[in-house]
Amino acid sequence: MIVDYVLNVAVSVAAGVAALTSAFPGLLPFTLWLCLAVLALVTAVNLKGIAHSARAFIAPTAVYVGAIMLVIVAGLVRGEPATVAEHAAQAGNLHTVGVLLVLKAFANGCASLTGVEAIANAVPSFRKPRVRRAQNAELALGALLGIMLVGIAALIEKFSIAPVGGVTVLAQVTRAALGDGPLFYLVQFSTVVLLALAANTSFGGLPVLARLLAADNNLPHLFALRADRHVHRYGIAFLTVASAMLLVISDGDMNLLVPLFAIGVFVGFTLSQAGMVRHWVGARPAGWRWRAALNGFGALLTLVAAVVVTASKFAEGGWLIVVALPLIVLAMQWVNRSYGRIGERLELGRTPAPPRPRRSVVVVPVHAVNRLTREALAAALSLGDRVVAVNVTHPGNESEARRFVEDWERWHPDVDLAQVFDAHWRLDRPLLDYLNGLPEAHVFVLIPEVEPEHAWQRMLQNQRGAVLARALRRRTDTVVCRMRLRVADHATAAP
């Protein structure tokens, strides 16, 4: 489903842009940039948390269905095309009708069924009785899909429509049925909007799926985090980046992406229907045999479609899905095992011993006597039983070390000072060695840092605090605290 959600976005965006460039051929050289722009727009809408109202989908869907029905009726009534259709050279593309060609045609035709699983996935969103309403919706969708597919196929045959580079078959059928007037552009624009909404369904589905997988320790837990608008930003970000990569790799070509989408969908169809066969055989309700036979036959058909599409499109990108599916499973297993090891070390599920106070010491790295040092020591005195200021110096800086000690004695903060020397001009190693020699069981390290007034001023900092914090977290069990002094707040304060 993760693969399907990503490919659904890429396919829907590419198909929508293909409909737009069919109406305005001058935009064809900018196909990829248009795809990325549409993807960015859909992402921005979802990050705002305003893209999950089902009612917003009703009007554009009704307009699209009505427009396609108008194309079919007008085309069937016409005796000849309103606009002469362009024909590509087909002389070199004739094939003998054999088993492989029939299977390939069957598999390609099955690609039109992708998306019908969305109703099954959304059963909990229906009003009660949910199952009955979902079944009725599925039947209505099947009827509409069948009418549109058969109707468009009849018009393709009637008007002898053939593939033309840069123009979708639907655009050719629409032009032949309705001409080049306003109705033609209505169909194209409604197609663009509907396909953008189709891409949006993945933004509602994948983040929720990622949250469920994260809750079961199969994905990093950050995918379960929600932003202030109740959106899963990390799931949305992953979906956007993965879809953008596919669009860039395929150069926004819908014809390259659709077969990849079909492979993932057919694998999902096969697994779900095989699971239903197992369910019927295990539960054995009334009429379970014919139900199991129906699902088993469906699983066989979708398996054939998956194998045929994969084999025929393997060199054109089908290998990507063949490789991606097992890699995703292996990655999830690795994440699950990692969380299992962490949980074992944290003794999850077991009641720990009651907490007891322990002797503690707070170590404050210092390098000068100033306001930052004063604020850090004041905070440290509130945290631990004992406070030690540590100054790391080097044998070549004896004069600077003496000057620091003189400033410290003149200030007299009533805090112990420890000077540690390192001949290799290192910052972290001498501090780590000092911490390892402390007798206290609980050690805090308070690292004072300046929080600049403006973001661009971060480039002026020496990053000493970040280096120390990273080394301490990786090599010790100390509690690391990074105290930031906001210079903007203290700029006008009295000394």
N, C-alpha and C positions, 0 to 999 in steps of 0.2 A: 504493500500500500504506500510506503514511503516513496518508492520508485514511481508508482503511478501518480501520486500527488505532484511530484516534481515535473514529470513529463506532461501531465495535464496542463500545468501552467505554461510550459514552453510551447506545447502544441496549440493551446487556445490562443495565446498571444500571437504566435506566428500565423495561425489561420486568420485571426482577425485583421492583422496587418496585410495579409494576402488579399483579403476582401477589399481593404482600403486602396491598395495599389492597383487592384483590378479596376476600380472606379476612377482612379487618378494615376495613370501610367507614369506620369512624371515623377512620382514619388518612389518608383521602383529601385533606383540606385541607393536610396536611404532606408532600405528594408530593415537592416539590422538596427540602425539607430532608432527607427520607429518602434521596433520590438522592445528595445531597452527602455524607451520613454514610456510605453504603455505599462511595462512591468513596474517601473518606478512609480507610476501613478497609482496602480492597484496596491502596491506595497504601502505607499503613503496613506491611502485611505484606510487600510487595515490597521496600520500602526496607530491611527487616530481612534480606532475602535468603533467605527460607524458603518462597517460593511457587513453586519450580521443580521440585518432585518430582512426576513423572507418577503415581506410585502413590497420591498423595493425591487424585487425581481419580477413581480407579476406583470407590470406594464410592459417592459421591454420584451419579455418572453411572449406575451400575447401579440405584440406588434410583429415580432419575428415570425411566429406561427401563421398569423394572418397574411403576412407578406408572402411566405412560401406557398400557402394555399392559393393566393391570388396568382402567383407565377404558374402553378400547375393548371389551374382552371383556364387562365388566359392562353397558356400554351396548348392545351388540348383542344380549345375552340378554334385556334388559328389554323388556317390551312397551310400557311407557309411562314417562315420566320420573319419577324418584324425587321430584323437586321441580319444581313448575310453573315453567317458564322465563318470565322477563320479556321483553316484546316492546316494541321501540321503534316509533314511528310510521314506517311504510314507504310510506305512500300516495304521498307526494311524491317518492319516490326510485326509482320504476320507470323503466326505460329499455328502449328497443327493442334487441334483441340484434342488433348490427351489427358491422362489422369493427373499428371503433375500440374498442367495448366488449370484444370478444374479445381484442384486442391488450392492452388495459389489464389484463384479468383474467389473461392469460398473463404479463405483466410482473410483476404483483403476486404471482402464484404463484411466479415465479422467485425472489422475495425469500427464500423458504424454503430455497433452495439456498446462501445465503450461509454461509460457514464451512467448506464442504467443501474449500476450497483449503488449509486448515490442514495437512491430511495431506501434500499435495504440498510445502508449504514445510518440513515437518519430516522429509523423507526421510532426511537425515543422522543423525537421532536414532534411527532404527530399527536393530535388530540385523541382521547379515548373514544372508541376502541382503536388503539394504535395499529394493531396488526391488520385489521380490516381496512382501515383508511389507507395504510401503506399499500396493501394489495390492490385497492381500487386505483390508487395513483400509478402503480406499476402497470396496470392494464391500460389505463388512459395513455400513459407514456408510450407503451408498446403500439397501441393503435395509431397514435399520431406519428410515431417514428415510421411505422410500416407504410402509412399513407404517403408521407413525404418522400421516403426512399423509392417506393414504387412509382410515384408520380414523376419524380425527377428522372428516374431511370427511363421511363416512357418518353419523356421529352428529349433526353439524350439520344434515344433511338430515332425518334421522329425527326429531329432537326439535324441528325448526323453530327453531333458534337464530338470533337476530338481534342485531345490535350494540346494546349497552346502555352508556350512559355510566358510567364508573367501574368497570366490571366487564369483565374479559377474556373473550374467547370461550372459551378453555380452561377458565376457572373456571365458566362456564355449563355447558359440556359435562360437566365433572367433577361438578357439583352434580346435573345431570340423571341421570348414570349411577350415582353413588355416594351421593347425598343430602348432607346437611349434617353428617354424622358425622365421626369422627376421620380416616377415609380421605380426605375432602375436604381437610382441613388438611395431611395428609401430602403430597398432590399439590402443594399450593400452596407448602409449605415446601421441598420438593425442587426445585421450579421456581426459587424464589428462590436457593437454594444453587447450582444448576447454572448459572444465569445470572451469578452472581457469579464462578464459575469461568470462564465464557466471557469475561467482562471481563478476567479475569486473564491469559488467553492473549495479549492485546495487550501487557500489561506484560512478558511474556517475549519478544515478537516485535519491537515497535517499537524498544526500546533497542538490540537487536542489529542491526537494520536501520540505525538511525542511526549505530551504530559503523562499519558497513561503508561507509556513505555518507561519513562523516567521514574514513575512511581513504583514500577516493578524492577527497578535497578538495571534496566536494559539500555538506558541512555543516560548521559550525564544529568545530574539533578537540576542543573540550571535551566533545562527545558521545561521544568515544572513551575518556574517562577513566572508570576504575573506582574504586569506593569500597573500603573495607577488607573489605566482605562480598561483593566481586566483583559488585556491582550497578552499573549505569550510572545514576547518580542524575539526571544532566541529562536523559537520555531519559525517565526515569520522571516527572520534574517537568514536562517539556513535555507529555507525554501526559495527566497529571492536570489541568494548567491548561487545555489545549485542550478536554478532555472536560467539565470543569466549566463552561466558557463555553458549550458547546453545551447542556448541561442547563439552565443559567440562561436562555438565549435561548428554548429550547423549553418552559420551565416543567416539565421532566420528562415531557413528553408523548411516549410511545413512538410513537404514530401519526404524529407529525411527523418523527421521526428515522429510522424504518425506510426510507421511500422514499429519503432522502438516502444511507443506508448502501447501499441497493441500487444506486444510480447508480454509486458508486465501485467496488463489487464487479463490476458488469457491465462497466465500462470495463476493469478489470483482467482479467476473463475474456476479453474480446474481444482485448486485446493479447496475452495469453499464448497463446491458441489460434491467432491469426494468426502469432505467432512459431513455433509448432509446424508450421504449414503451410509456412513458409519453411524450417524445419529439414528436413522430409521431402523437400521439392523439391530441396534442396541435397545432402542425404546420399544419397537414393534407395536405401534398403535394400530387402530383399524385402517386398513388400506395401505399398510407400510410397504408392501411389495411393489405396487405400481409407483409409489412415491420414490422408492429407492431406485427403481428402474429408470424413472424420468430423470432423476439427478445423475445417475450413472451414465445415461446416454448423453446428457448435457456435458458432463465432465469429459467424456470421450471426444465430443465435437470440439470443445475448447482446447483440449490437449492437442488434437490434430492441428487446429489453427495455430497454436503456439509453436509447435514443431515446424510447421510449414513456413510461417513468417520468420522464425529464427533462422532457418536454413537458407531461405531466399534472400534475407537481408543481413546475413551474418557479416559479410565483408563490407557492408555499407553502414555499419554501426551496431548491428545486432549483437556483436560480441561484447559491446559495452554492458548490456543488460545481463548477458550470461556471466560476465565477470562480477558485476556489481551486486547481484543478488546474494551469492554465497559470501562475498566480502562483508556485506552489511550484517549477515547472520553471524559471521565470525567476530565482527567488531562488537556486536551486542553481547555475545557470549563472553568476550574478554572484559567488557564493562561490568557485566553481572558478576563475574568471578572477582574482579577488583573490589567491588562494593561488598561482596561476601567476606573477603579478607579483612577489609576495614571494619565491617560490622563485628567480626570475631574479636578483633583487637579492642574495639570499643565496648565489648561485652553487651551488645544490643540484645534485648529480651531478658536480661538478667538484672536483678536488683543489686546495685553496688553498695559497698559499705558506706555508712554515714560519713559525711565530711568532717574533718577535724582540723583545727588551726595548726599551722606549722611556722617555725621561725623563718622569717623572710628577710631578704636584703634587696635593695633597689640600687642598681648600678647605672650611673649617668655618665656616658662619654662626654667629655668637655674638651675644648681646645682654646677657650678664651674666657675672660671675665667680662660678661656683658649682660644685658637684659634677658637674652634668651637663656643663658645659664641660670640666672636667678629664678626665672619662671619654671624651669625644668626641675631645679632642686626643691622649690616650694611644692611642686606637685609630687615629687618623690617622697618628701617628708610626710605626706599624707597617705602614702601607699604601704610602706613597709616598716619593719621594726628597726632597720639600720639602713643608712644611705651612704654610698661610697661614690665619689666622683673619680673617674678614671681618665687620665690624660696620657695619650699615646704619643711618644716622641722618639727621636732618632739620635744616635750618637753624634751625628754631624750638626745637630741643632742645639748644642749645649747652651749657648747664650739665650736662645729663645725659650728653652726649658726653664732656665734660671729666672728669666723675666716673668714667665707664667707663674712660677712659685711665689715670687715677690708680690705680684698682683693678688694672688690668692690669699697670702698672709695679711696683706694690707686690707683686703675685703673682709676676711675672717667670717665666713658664712656658718661656722660651727658644723661643718660637714667634713668627714675624712676625705683626704685626697691621696690617691695612689697614682704614681707615675710609672708607666711601663715602657721599656725601651725595646726597639726592634732595629736591628742593623740592616734589614732588607727593605726598609721604607714601606712596610705593609701596614694596612690599617686594621684588618680583621683578625689576623692570626694572634697578635699579642693580646687582644681583648679576649679571644676564645681561651687562650692559655690562662689568663687571669681568672676567668669565670670557672674554669675547671678546678681551680684551687680553693674556691670558696667553701666554707663549712656548712652554710645554710642549705636546707633542703629545698627551699622555694626561692628562686632567683628571678627578679624582674630586671629588665633592661629598658630604661626610658631614654629614647633617642630624641633629642630636641631638634626641631627643624623650623625654618622660616617658611610661612605660607605667603607667597608674593601677592601684591595687590592686583596685578594683571597676569593673565595666563602666559603672555609672551615672555614674562620675566623668569619663568621656570628654566629657560635656557641659560640663565645667568648662574644657576645654582651648581654646586660642585658634586651633588648626588652622593655625598658621604653617607647620609642617613640610609639611602636605598641600598648601598653596598653593605653596610653593617647589618641591616635588617635581613637581607637575603642570606648572608653568611650565618647569622644566628639561627634562623629558622631551619636551615639545612643541616646544621652541625651540632646544635644544642637543643636541650629541652627547656630553655628559659622562656619566660613570658615576655614577648617583645612588644613594647608600646612606642608608638611614634607620635610625639606631641608636637603639634604645629602651632606656631605663634603667628597670628595674623598681623602683619605689619601695618595694614590699613587701619585696624582698630586702635593700634597703639601710637599711630603717627602723631596724633594730637593730644595724647594722654600726658598728664603731668609726670615728671620724672620722680 
